[in-house]
Amino acid sequence: MLPDTTEKLSHGEPTFFVRKKVYVMFANDHHGDGHVAVWIPAAPGLQEVLIDEAPAVYFRPPYVGVRGWVGIELEQIEDDALAEHIQAAWRMIAPKGLV
C-alpha cells in the first residue's frame, strides 16, 4: 500500500484516500453501466489521450469525469500498467511533503 493510504467504503464501493483525499475508487457495475473498473484522477489532458488511444480500456466516468478523472476497465489492463496509473494518481493527490 502507498504511504498514508486508508481504505473505506464510499458510495458503497472501496475507496482509497491519502490524508483524507480520494485518489482511487473501485466501481463494480456502477448503476448498471457494465464497467468493473477503478476511477482515478489524471493529469490535465491525459483523460482524452487515454480514451482516444484505447477506448476499450479507458472511459470517462460519471461525476468525476468532468474533473479529468479516468475510468480503467480492470479486465482490459495489465497489472503493471494499472499499478503505474494508481501510483501516478497517488502522487497527484498526496501532499508534496509526502511524495
Buried (B, 14 or more C-beta within 10 A) or exposed (E): EBEEBEEEEEEEEBBBBBEEEBBBBBBEEBEEEEBBBBBBBBEEEBBBEBBEEBEEBBBBBBEBBEEBBBBBBBEBBEEEEBEEBBEBBBBBBBEEEEE
